[in-house]
Amino acid sequence: MVKKQNVLLVTPAAPIQAPFSTTEKRPPLGIGFLISVLRNAGHKVFFIDNYLRPQNFLEKGFLWKNRIDFVGIQANTICFRDVLRMLHKMQYLRQKGKWNGKIVVGGPHTTVAPDTIPEFVDYVVQGEGEQALLDIVEGKVKNKLVRYPAIENLDDLPMPAWDYFVRLPYNWSVDWFEKQPVFTMNTSRGCPFGCTFCSVGSIWGKQYTYFSASRLVRDIEFLVKRYKVKGIYFREDNFTLNRKRLIEFCNLLLEKKLDISWACETRVTTIDRETVALMHQSGARAFYFGVESGSQRILDFLKKGITVDQIKNAFALCREIGIKTAASVIVGVPSETKEDVTETQRLLDEIKPTVTWHNVFVGIPNSELYRYVLENNLYEYIDDRGLVYLRGHNDRARKFYGNSWDAHIPFDAQQPGISVVMSVYNGQKHIEAAIKSVLTQTYQNFEFIIIDDASTDQTPEILRNLYDPRIRLYRNHTNLGLTKSLNRGVNYAKGACIARMDADDISLPHRFDTQLTFLEHNPDHALVGSSYYQIDDVGQIVTLVEVLTDSSGIRKGLKKQNWFGHGSVMMRKAAFIDVGGYNEAFEFSQDYDLWIRLAEKYKLANIEEPLYCWRSSATGISSAKRGKQDFYAQMAVTKGSKPGNGPLLRKSSRPLVSVIIPTYNRPAMLAEAVRSVLQQTYEDVEIIVVNDSGIKVEGIVISLNKKGNISYVRHARNRGLSAARNTGIALSRGEYIAYLDDDDVFLPHHIESLVTFMEDGDHKIAYSDAYRAFQTRQGDSYTISNRDTPFSLDFDHDRILAENFIPVLCVIHKKECLQKAGLFDENLRRLEDWDLWIRMSQEYSFAHLKEITCEFRWRDDGTSMVTGPDDAFAWAVLNMLHKYSDIAQGKPEIKRIHREMVANATAALKESLIGALDTNRSEPVIFFEENVNASVAKLTELKGKYPELLCAVDDLMALFGQMEDRMNRVVQSKTLTDTLDSSESFGPKGQDSQDALASLADQMVMKDEYIRALEGRTRRLEGELRDIKTSNGWALLTRYYKARDLLTARKKP
């Protein structure tokens, strides 16, 4: 059974500026058919007509309150600006989790300009939509682009849902009709003609289909009976095209004695004396003709398929029989001459229509004449909807439209409302997309100032090939840098407002309109930005970056970080000049410095809705020289830059923070991690780098130690992550301890935010939120492909027993906490941070700062500090659960979660173990003497041969360092067999036995008799494989099998 859905159908609002009149408000019959089809199938349909009267239903939570499953928007080219506004607002609601429905766009614009429909739209319907929309709603459609064949018999369609329309204030009258209401009807689809100025053929096709005469009369009878209709307006181009249907229709009206007036749109070639007389007798009172021109040359150029004489005859016939007439003519057609205009006026004087409508030509996308104009470069301007305006359009609009409505080109070169300023250097990859996003703004009265900062790639050529009257292009002879280039651009600006734009980003279509409206309504604000999407190199959304919105919150927030996306802002030019513009001493973070100075004198704001897309690109402005950017950001906050005004944040004496950075064979990443600490807004920091016996990085540390606040120590042997952190703690002098792995980074405000938070709240332990950056290898380096925020949970003493939801780099705690909780457990090779948090949670509460202040990296090749083989984590999970089983007592839900974790970890170990059993090794015995150095060398060699054993080998090499001094005593005191036999005592009471076993099984420094004993024990355990149920047994068994693989040449059993 098909699930019943809630469907909202919407029309877009009419624009203030339009080349055609939008004052006539009649019921949208296409929507009416859709409503009836969906309703008849059992679905609940809602309807909002923004064209009739705009409504802010999206802002009022309409979709969520009414549990809307699908929103269908009727898109036409004239109103497409509002279509885009609604689409992006709905996508924002989905991004925020405030609505999770599907978006469907149909209507003529989807056919004439499908490339303008945003990618996030779920379904795009071209052509007839009744069956297509029904199938979409009922889950029968898989493809995004939907186009069904024309409906062969329109009589199969239900009547439009008039009950949805009758109570709304539409135009229910028609000129020359004395009585009301007058209902509009559309009785056919498609057009067999090929007029070059029209795009109907491309929308519906040339197949002409229509309702039967009997169906029309039945519908009229219903409307007369139900709604007391007094007139019908057949609003379609070709009502009289099918002569047989026309005659049958008129005769039925007469036969049924339906006393109703009606009017229709038609062609001069599809009427004659007989039909006009019959139409008049049945109630016809007016005809609307497309005359277009009095010049036969122009009529032929337009492929109208009529002659001037036919026009004269049709109007004479109507005048004779008593039918009122309207003549629609087009002026300003390409190639039109003064003589053509004169001939048109002479024709109008002769035919004497009751009313004449002049239409100044504007090219409609996908029409033949539209393409002709583009190919011959006859246009002056192309607007955001794709409408093409010919040269001289404004003069013609003034002459023929007067002040009826704003039909002018929506751009004034002498008085632009906004000056968009963009600087570009070697931006060939994304510059065209960035420029297009500006040129297609729904607000069009702007100039676009582009400063080419001496680019050396294809950028200059790309810019030279652009044509738009709003673009003003300047080129620096030498590379001046972003700051100077932006100041230069603002100096050229004519607009009262400056909109920033970066050369690799995207402005959403309604950005300028929304921000300018805000500034107009808030004259006390000097600047407005917005939330923004972070997008990747190909334009896919990575995450939504939300920002502070009110002025007071922003001013306070600027003390800690930059709360504006530079390219997202619009500011008043007068305020920009008042504070001195961009400070050219700032190579980077010139925007942050400017915001701070503006905030000292003016109000600033952000719009909550994202209006901008910031591209995180390896080649883009946004990621280049990040270290210097952060340095100048710190400089902006701590120093300020306007004489006579102090900075928002003054330096003060603060407690010392010790940042512990363990590192192992990642020099390039280590440098980035250290820089992220050096660039903190908080100055009282010491850095302790602990090299866990990896390659030498002294040179890197020395080069970065300009402030003398970095300490460095190197382990003689690899001892593991816990030991490295403990070494750093032992050397630390700070009141607070922070942790950073060598492949992660702090954001500039990380320490400042957490320490302030802790001191204000008197907390001993606090943690923030972090980005998780997904990295993929490209050649010899890694690039970030995506970001998310997987952890943002308030602290819970029970939850911490069930999951590790606090990344180690998010935590700062007072050093004194370790006196009660203890250091990192050096016996743990994984989850050592979780282990410490559990112990700390038994003594202290953790405070959660809900702010992203850092970023940890996640690589799919297993090289992250926080990733590793599944069996290693499984083994660590089992150890953790046994270690804290007593704490979980009396907590049923935690125990249930623990049981699931044990089952999952056990399954992972079983899989690993069975894989080891089935592996055929040919490696000879490698430990033939008690020589640690030789064994380490062999292990290092083995790591390259068997990558799947990397975890086991790393464990062994670390254990060599930890247990070398104990090895001889253990070997002398116990035989291997005795130790194995004591494995049942695993747990707190059997800790000594466990330690002895671990030292023997993991050290692998044994004589032949020990190897033989291990093999014997292994064979016996193989027979017990299915009977061993405890997680401890699996953990030990896994280590035995790994030991055996490493020690001996192993054959399949």
N, C-alpha and C positions, 0 to 999 in steps of 0.2 A: 504493500500500500504506500502511495506517495505521501510523504510528509507535507503537511500544510504549512506554507511559509507566509511570513509577513513581508510584503513588498511595498516599497515607497517609490512612486513615480514623480519626477520633478521636471519642471521647465526652468530654463535659466532666465535671469533678469535681463531686460533690455538695457543697452548701454546709453550713457548720456550722449556720446558722440556716435553717430551712425550715418552712413551714406544714404540710407533709405529710411522712410518714416517708420517709427515703431509705436505710433500713438493708437493704432487700431487694436483693441484688445477683444479678441473673440475666443470662444472655447477651443482648446487644442484637440481637434478631432482624432488625430493619430493616437494621442494618449487615451482618449475615450475608448477606442477599440481595444487597446491593450488592457485597460481596466476590466472591460467586459470579459475578455478571453480569460484572464487570470481569475476573476471572480467566479466565472462559470465553472472553473476547474476546482473551486473550493478554497482558493487562497484569499488571504485578507489583504486588501489593497488600500494604501494611503496615497493621497495626492496633494502636492503643493505646487501652485502656479506662481513662480517668482516673476514671470513675464507680466502677469496681471498686477501683482503687488509683491515686491521683494520682502522676504522674511529671513530672519536670522535663526532658522530652525536648527542648524548645525551647532551653533553656540549654546543653544538652550537644552541640549541633551535629548533631542527628539528621537534620535536613532536608538539610544540606549533605553529610554523610557518605554518606547513602543516595541522594543525587541525586534527591530527591523533586520531581516535576513538578507534582503537584496535592495539596493537602490538603483533605479534605472533613470538615467538622465537623457532627455531629448536634446541633442546638440545641433544647433544651426550656426552657420558661420557668423552672422551678425551678432549673436549673443554668446559667442564662444568664450569671451573673457570671463563671463560669470560661470560658465561650465568649468573652466580651469580653476577658478576660485573654489568652487564646491568640491572638485575632485581632490585638490590638495588638502583641503580641510578634512575631508573624510579619510584620506590616507594618514593624516596626522592623528586623527582619533584612533585609527587602527594601530599606529606606532605606539600610542600611549596606552593601549589596552582598554580604551573607553568604548570601543565598538569593534566587532569582528566579522561584520557582514561582507558581502560581495558587491562589487561595483560593476554596473553594466552601462555602457554608453551606446546610444543609437541615434538615429536622426540623419539628416542629409550631410552634415559635416563629416561624419565618419567615412563617407564615401569620397567626398571631394578632397579631403585633407587628412587621411588616416595617420600620417606621420606626426600630426600634432597631438595625438592622444597619448597621454603619459603611459609609460611602461607598466606602472603598477595597477592600471585598470584591469579587471579580471576578464571582462568580455566586451568585445566591440562588435556591434551588430550593424551590418550594412544592408540596405534595401528594406524589404518588408519585415516587420519585427514581431508580429503577433505569435506565430508558432515558434519562432526562434526564442523569444523571451520566455514563453511557457516551458519550452524544453530546458532552457538554462535553469529556471527556477526549480524544475523537477529533477535536476541532476542528470539530464540526458546528454549534455554537451560537454565535450572534452577540450575542444580547441578554443583558443582565445578569440580568434577572428571567426565570426559566424555570418554566413550569407546563405539564405535559403532561396530556392526558386520562387518566382512570382506565383501568387495565389491564382489559380486558374479561374475559379468561380468565386467572386467576391461576395456573392449572396450567402456563402457559407459562414461569413463573419457575423457575429452578433451585432446588434445595434450599439453605437457608442453609449457609454455610461452617462446619459444626460443628467441622472440624479446627482452626480458629482458636481455638475456645472451650474445647475439652474439657480442655486442660491448665491452664486458669486457675482460680483458687479461687472460682468462683461458688457460689451456693447451689444445690446439686444435690439438694435434698430438698423435701418438702412436708409440712405438718402432716397427721397421720393416715395417712401412707404409711410402712409398716414398712421397705420396701426402697428402696435407692438404686442408681444415680442416677435422678433425675427430671428429664426434659428439658422445657423450656417450648416451646410452639408457639403461633403466632398464625395463624389460618386464614381470616381475613376482614378486609375493609377497608370503611370507611364505616359510617354509622349512619342508619337511616330515621326515628329518633325525634328529638324536639326538646326534650330536657330543658334548662331555662334555665340551669342551673349548669355545663353542660358545653360545651366548645369543639370536641369531636370533629367535629361536623357542619361547622363552618367550616373544618376542616383537610382532611378527606377528602371532604366532601360527603355528601349523603343517599343517594347510590347505594350499595347494599350488594352487594359482590362477595365471592366466597369460593372457596377451593380445593374441588375435588370430593371426595366421600367416598373414591373409589378412590385419588386422589392422596395423601390423608391416610394411608390405610392402607399404601400403598407406602413412604411416608416413615418410618412407624413401624416397618415391617418392616426397613428399612435400619438404623435407629437401634438396634433390638434386636440385629440381627446384628453390626453394626460396633462398637457401644459398650456392648452388654449393658444397655440401658436397661430399667429396671424400672417406670417410671411416666411419665405425660405430664400436664402442667398446661397446659390450654388457656386462655391468659391473654388474654382478649378479652371484651368486654361481652356479646356476643350469639351465643354458640356454638350455642345451640339455636333460633335464629331461624328457620332453614329446616328445617321438620319433615321434609321428604322426605330431605334430605341427612343429617339426624341419624339417621333410621331406617336408611338405607343404610349409614351408617358403622358403627352398632352391629352390624348383621347381618354385615358384612364381617369385623369383629373376631371375631365368634363363628364364622363360616365358616372362617376361617383359624386358629382356635384360638390367637389371640394372648393369652396370659395376662399382661395388663398392667393395672395400676391407672391410673385417670385421674380428673382433676377439671376442672371448668370454671366459668367465670363466666357467669351467665345472668340472665334476667328471669323474674319470677314468672308472667308472662302467656304464656310460650312453652313451658311444660311441661304435661303431663297425666299421668294414671295410666298409660296405655299406654307413653308414651315414658320416663317415669321408671323403670318396671319393666324395660324393655328396656335402658336405659342402665346400670342396676345390674347386670343380667345380663352385660353386655359389659365390666364392670370399673369403672364409675363409682363413686367412693367419697365425693365431696364436691362440693357446689355453693356458689358464692359469689353471694349476691343483693344487689342494690342496693335496700334497703328505704327508706332516706332519712328517712322520718317515719311516726309513727303517727297523724298528723293528716291527715284527708282534705283539709282546707283547704290545708295546706302542700303535699301531694302535687299538688294541682291547680295551686297557685301555681308549683310547680317544673315543671309540664307533664310529669310523670313518665309519665302514661298508664296508671296502675295504681290499684287501689283497696285499701283496708285489708283487705277481705274476701279479695281475691286473694292478698295477702301471707299471711294466716292459712292459707288452703287449701294454698298451695304448701309451707309449712313443715310442715303436718300430714301432707301426702302423703310428704314426704321422711322424716319421722320414722317413719312407718308402714312404709316400704319399707326403711329402714336406711341412708339417705344422710345423711352429716353436713352441717351447714350453717353458713355464716358470714353474718352480717347487717351490712351497712354502712349507717350512718345519718349524716345531716348535722345538726349543731346550730348554732344561731346564724344561721339563715337570716333575711334581712330580713322583717320583719313577724311573726316568730315570737313567740308569747306563752308565758307560763308554762303555760297550759292545753295548748298544743301540745306542750310538752316533757313534760308529765304524760302525755298521750295516747301519746306515743312510748314512754315507759317502761312504760306498761300493756301496750302491744303486745309489747314485748320480753319482758315477764314471761310473756305468754301463749304466744308462738311458741317460746320457749326455744331460740334458736340455739345451736349448739355453741360459737361464739365471736361476739363483737360488736365491731365496729370503729366507734368514734366519730370523725367528721371535723368539726372546727370550720370553719365556712364561711369561705372566702377567695375573693374574686372573681377568676376567671381571665380574662385579657384576651380580648376579642372574644366572650365568652359573653353571652347575653341578660341574665342576672342581673347581670353585671358592669356592663353599660350602665345597667341599672335603678338600681344603687347610685350610680353617678356622677350620673345625672340627678336623683336625689332627695337628693343630698348626705348619704348615710347612712354615709359612711366616716370613719374616724379617721385612716387613714394609707394612702399608696400607696408601695410600696417601689420599689427600682431596677429590678425585673423587671416592674413594672406590676401586681403582685398587690395587691388591694385588701382592707384589713382594716377590719372594721366596728367601731364603738364597743363597748367591752367585750370585745374579742378576748382580751386577756391573761388576764382572769378565767376565760373559758371554756377557754383553753388549759391553765391550771393545774388546772382541775377535771377535764378529760377526759384530758389527756395526762400530767399529773404531771411527772415528771422523765425521761420516755422520751427526749425530744430537745428542742432549743430551737426551739419554734414561736411564741415571743412576737414581738410587734412589735419590730424590731431597733433600738429607740431608747428611751433613758431620759432624759427631760427634766431630771431632777434630777442625773444623773451622766453627762453626755455624755463620750465618750472624747476627742473633738476639738472645739475651738471654731474654726469657720471665720470669718475676719474679712475683710470686704470693704467698701471705701469707694467710693462712686460719686458722680460729679458729671456731670449731663447725659449719661447713658449710654444713652439710649433705644434706640439702634441695635443694641447688642449685649448689653444687660443680661439679656434673657430667655435667650439661649443660654448665657451665663456661669452663670446661676443653675441652669439645667437640668443643666449638666454637673456641678454640685455635688450636686444632689438625686438624681442617678442614679449616685452612687458605689457601688461594690460594698460598701464599708464604710458602714454606715448610722447608727451611733450617734454622731451629731455634732449640735451646734447651729450655726445659720448666722446670724451677726451681720452685719447690713447697715447701714452708716451712710450715709444720704442726706445728702450735704454741700451742702444747700440748692440742689438742682437746680432749674433754671428751665424745663426741657423736660417731656416726658411721663413722665420717670422716676418721679416720686412716684405717678402713677396706675398705672403698671405694677406697682410694688411693692405698692400697696394691693390689687390684684386677685389677688395670690398667696395661695394657701392651702397651708401645710404646717406641721405643729406644730413643726418644727425651726427655722423662720425667726423671728428676733427683729429687728424693724425699728426703727431709731432715725433721727431726722431732726435735723440741725443747723439752728438758726434763721438763722444766717449762715454763709457759706462759710468754713470753718476751714482748708481745705487738707488734703492727704492725710496728712501726718505727724500732725497733731493728731487727725484722725479715726481713724487707726489706733490711736493710744494709747487713745482713748476706747473703741474696740471691744474692745481687749484687757482693759481694766478691767472690762468687762461679762462677760468669758468665765468659764465654769465648768469648762471642760475642762482637763486637765493638759497638753495639747498645743495649740498654735496653728497652724492651717493658713492661710496667706495665699492670697488669691484676688483678682485684678483684674477689674474690671467689664466688660472687653471681651475677656477671654481664655477659654480652655477647659481644664478639667482632664479628663484621660483617666480612664475609669471606674474603673480599679484604682489610681489615684494614692494615695488615702488609705490603702487597705489595705496597699499596698507600703511606704509611708513609715512608717506606724505599726509595722508588723512590724519594719522596720529599727531604729527607736528602741527597741523592746522588746528586741531582741537585742543592742543596743549601748548600754547604759545610760550609758557615758562620753561619748556624743555629745549635744550640745545642739541640733543642727539638721541637717536633711537636705533637700536639694533634688534636682534631677534635670536631666538633659539635657532639651531642649525643642525642639519644632518652632516655626519661625516660620511663621505663616499670614497670608494676605492678608485683605482686607476681607470677602471672601465665604467665608472659612474654608478655602481651598485651601492645602495645604502648600507653602511657598516653599523652605524649607531646614531641615536638621537642625542645631541648635546643640549641639555637644558641649562638655562642661565637665570640669574636673578633678574627680576623684572622692574621692581619699583626703585625710585631714585635713592631713598634712604638706605635700602638694603644694598644697592650697588655701591654707594659711596663707602659703606663699611666694608663690603666685600673686596673692593679694590685694594684694601690694605694687605690682602693675602694673595690675590691672583687677578688676572685679567678676565673680566666677565663679559667681554665682547669679542665676537668674531670680527676681525678687522674688516673683512670684505662685506660684512653684513650691515654695516652702519650707514645711516643717513644723518647728516648734521647740518646745522645752519652755518652758512659761510661766514656770517658776521661774527658768530661765536668763535669759529675757527681762527679768524684773523685776530680777534680780541685777545686770545691766549698765546698768540705768536706762532700758530701753525705747528707743523712737525719740527721737532728739535733735530737739526741736522748733525748733532753730535752723536745721535743714536743710529748705529748701523742697523740694528734690529730692535724690536719691541718699541719702535717709534710710536706705535698706536697706543700701547699701554701708558707710555709717558704722557701722550696727549689726553687720554681719558682722565688721568689723575688731575691734570691741570684744568680740564673742563669741569670736573666734578667739584673743584674748589670754588667755582663761581656760578655754575648752572646745574639744573636738574638733568639727569640722564635716565634713560629707560630702555628696556628690552621688551619686545612683544613675545609673548609666550609661544605663539605658534611659530614653527620653523619656516623661515622665508628664504633660506640660503643653504647651499650645499658646499661644504669645505672639503676639498679633495686632499686626501692623505696619499701623496704620490712620491715615489722615489726620485722623480725628476722635477717635482713642483716646487714652487716658492715655499709652500707650507712646511716642507720637511728639510729644506736646505739649511745647513749650518745651525742645527737646533741648539747646539751648545752655546753659541754666541747669542742666539735669541734669548735664551734663559738668563744669560749674564746681564744683558741689557734690561731684561724684565726686572731683575733684582735691582739694578741701578735706578730704574724708574721709580720703584717703590721707596727705596731707602734714601734717595737723594733729592727727588723732585727736580724741577728744572726751570721754574719760573722765578725770576728774582723777586724778592719781597714776599713770597709765599712759601711757607714751610711745607715739606712733604706730608702726605697723609700718615705715614708711618715713620716714627723716629726710632733710631737705634737705642737700645737699652741693655743693661746688664741682665743676662738671662742665664739659667743653669746650663751647664755643659751637657751636650748629648754625644754619646759615643756610638758611632755607626760601625757595626762589625760586618766586614765583607770577606767571606771565605771565597777562595778562587782555586780553580784547578784546570789548567790547560785551555783557558779562554782569554787570551790577552786583549783582543780587540773589544770583546764584550766587557771585560773588566774596565777598560778605559772609559767606556760609555757610562758604566755604573758609577765609577768614581766621580766623573764629571757631574753627574746628576746630583751628587751630594755637595760638591763644591759650589754648585749654582743655587743652593737653597737660599731662600729669603731669610732664613734663620742663620745667624753668623757663628754662634757659639757651638761649634761642632768639631769633634775630632773623628778621624777615620782610621780604622785599624784593618789593614789588609792582611789576611792570613792565607799564605800560599801552602796548600796541602800537598806539598812535595810534587807540584807540577812543574812545568817549564818555567824558566826564570822570567820574572816580570819586573825586576828591580828598575830597569830603564823606564818603564811606563810610569811606575810610582814616582820616581825622581822627577820626571818631566812634568808631572801634575802637581807636585808638592810645592807650589809657589808660596803658599801661605804658611808652610811648615806645620800643618796640622794633620799630616798623614804619618802613621806608624806602620811598619812593615815587618812581618816575621814569616819565616819559611820553615815548615816541618821537614825534618830529615827523612821521614818516611810518611807515606800516605796513611792517614789515620781516620779519615772519614769526616763527614760534614759536622757531626756533633762535636767531635774533638776540635775541629777548626774553630767553631763558634766559641767553645769553652776557652780556647787559647785567647781569642779576642777579648772575651769577657774578663779574663784574668789580667790582661794588660790595660783594660779600660780605666779611665779616670772620671768619666761622666756620672752625673746624678741620674741620667736617663740612658737606657740602652735601646738602640734601634738596630734592625737587621736588614741586610740587603744582599741577595745572592748576586754573583758576578754577571749574570745574564739578565738582570732586571734593572729598573730605574725608578728613582723618586721623581715626582713632579716638583717644580720649584718650591711650592708652598707646603710640601709634605710635613716637614719637621715643625715649621712655624704653626701650622694648623693644629697638629696634634698636641704640641707642648702647650699652646695657648688654651686649647680645649681642656687639657688635664689640669692646668693650674687654675683655670676659672672654676672648674668643678671639683677640685681637690681629689682627682682620681690618681691611683697608683699605676693602673694599666689601662691603656686605651688602644683602639684600633680604628682604622678608616676603611674605606672601600678602595678597590683597585680595578683597573682595566686588566683584562686578560687579552694579550696580543698574540694572535696566531701567526706564526712565522713559517714561511716555506723557503727552502733553499733555492737560490738562483745563482748557479756557478759557485763561486767561492764565498758567497755571502748569503744572508737571509733578508727577506723582505716581509713586511707585515701585510697579511692578506685580509685580516678582519680583526675586529675588536668587540668584546662584549664585557659585561660586568656580572660574572656568575655568582658573586657573593655580596650580599648587602643585608645581613641579618643582625638584628639586635641580639645581645648576648643572652644566653639561656644556659643555666647550670646543667640541665638535663641534656639539652641538645649537644653540648660539647662532648658528652659521653658517647654520642652516637655518630657524630660526623665532625670532620675538621673543616669548619666554614670560615676560618680566619687565616688567610695567607700570612706567612711569617713577615713579609716586608711591610704589612699594614700595621704591625704592632710596635708601640713604644711603651716601655715600662720603667719604673724606677728600679735601679740596680739592687736596692735593698730587698726587692721581692724574691730574688734568687736565694737569699739567705734562708727563707722558709721553704721555698718550692724546690730548691736544688738546681743544678746545672742541666744541660742537655745530656740525655742518656747515651753514652758512647757505645753501648752494645746494640743500639738501634741503627740500622742503615737506612731506614725509611721512616717517615712519619714522626721523626724526632721532635718536630715543632708541636704537633698535636699532643704528643706525650707531655711536653712541658706545659702546654695550655691546661691540660686536665689537672696537673699537679697545682698549677697556679690557681685554678678555679676553686680548689678546695680551701684556699686561703684568702682569695680576693675576688672582687667583682670586676668585670671588664666593662669599660665604657665605650660605646659605639659612636664614632663621629661619622655621620652619614654624608660623607664627602669623598669624592675620588681624588686621591692624592698620590697615587703611584701606579706602576704598571709591571705586571710579571709576564714573561714570555713563555709561550707554549709552542714547541716545535714537534712536528709529527715524526721526526726521525729518532726520537728518544734521547736527544742531546740536551734537553732542558734540565735544569737543576731539579725541577719539580716533576719530571717524568722518569720513567724507567720500565723495566720488564714487569708484566703483570704478576708473575710469580713472586717477585721481590716485594711488591706491595701486599700481596696476599699473605705472605709470611709475616710481614710487619703487622698487618691487621690482626692476625691471630695472636701474636705476642702481646699486642696492646690490649686486646679483649681479655686475655687471661690475667694480664697485669692489673687491670682495674675491675675485675669481676666482682670484687667485694663492694665497690662503690655503687655498682648497678643493682645490688640487692634491694628489694623493696620498690623497684621502679619497673612495673610490668611492661610498659611500652618500650623502655630502653632495652629490657631483656629480649623482647620480641625482635627489635631491630638488630640486637647483637646476634641472635640466632640466625637471622637472614644473612648477616655479614659473615658469620662462621661458615654457613652453607656455601656462599658464593666464593669465599676464599679457599675453602676446601676443594671446591670444584676446579678452581684455577690451578691449585697445586696438583690435583690428580691429573689434570690435562698435561701439565708440565712434566710430571713424573712418568706418565705413560709414554710421552714423547721421548723422554730420556731412555726408557727401557727399550723402545723400538729403534733407537739410533745405533747404527753399526759403526763403532769407532775402530780405528787402526793405529791410534796413537800409542807409542811404546811407553813403558813406565818412565816417568820423568823425575820422580823423587827417589833417587837411589842413595842419597846421602843427606846427612843433616847439614845442608849448606843453604842457608836462607838466600844468599845472593844468587846462587845458581837457580834456585827454585823460582825466585821473582823473575829472573830472566826468561825462564821457560814459560811462566805464566803470561808474561808480556807477549811472547811469541804466540802463545795459544789464543790470546784475545783476537789477534788478526785472523786466525784460522777458523775460529768458531764464534762468530758474532753473537749467536744466541746464548752463549755462556758468559757474555760480558759481565752481567751482574754477579755471577758466582765468582768469577776471577777477581773482580774488584773487591768483593767481600774478603777473599783469601788474602789479597795483597795488603788490605788494611789490617786484617787480623795478624799478619806477620809482625807488623809494627807494634801492635798492641800487646802481643803475647810472647814475643821472642824471649823475654827474660823469665817467663814462666814455663816455657816449653820443656826444658830439661827436667824441672821438678815434677811436672805432671807425668811425663813419660816414665820417669824413674819410679813414681809412686803407684802407678796403676797400669795394668795391662789394658790393651784395647778391648779385649773380650769382656773384662770385668766392667769397664765403663759402659759398653753397649748394653750389658745385662741390667744396668741400673736405670735404663731409660724410662721405666714405668714411674719413677719418682719425679718426673718432670713437673715443675711447678715451684711454688715458694719453698716447700719443704725439701725439694730435691735440687736446690739451686747449685750446691757444690757439684753434684753429679752432672748437672747441666753444663756448668762451666768447664768441667773436665772434658765432657763429651765434645763441647763446642771447640775447645782448644785443639783436641786431637783430630776431630773430623774436619775442621776448617783449616788447620795449619798445614796439613798434608806433608809434614816433614817426618817421614816414617821409614822404618826399615822394611825389608821384604816380609818378615813375619807379620808385621802389623797390617801390611797390604793384604796378605792372604787371609788374616782374620777378618778384615773388613769385607772381603769378597765372600767369605763364608756366611757372614751375618747378612749380607745383602741377598744372597740366594735364598736364605731362609725367609727373609722379609718379603721376597717376591711371592712366595707361596701364601703369605698372609695378606696380600694386597687388598682383597675385597673385604677383609674382616676388620681392618683398621678404620675406626670411625672418628677418633678424636682428632681435633685440629692440631694438637701438639704432636701427635704421632705423625701426621702428615708433614708438619714442618720439619721434624727430625729426619723423616724418611727422604724428603726432598733433598736435604743436605747430604745424606749418605749417597744418594744416587749421583748427585753432582760430583761428590768426591770420587766416586768410583770411575765416572767418565773421565775425570781429569787424571787419575792415577794410572789407569790400566788400559791395555788394549781390550776393548769389550766386544763380545759377540752377542748376537741375538739369542735369547733363550730358546 
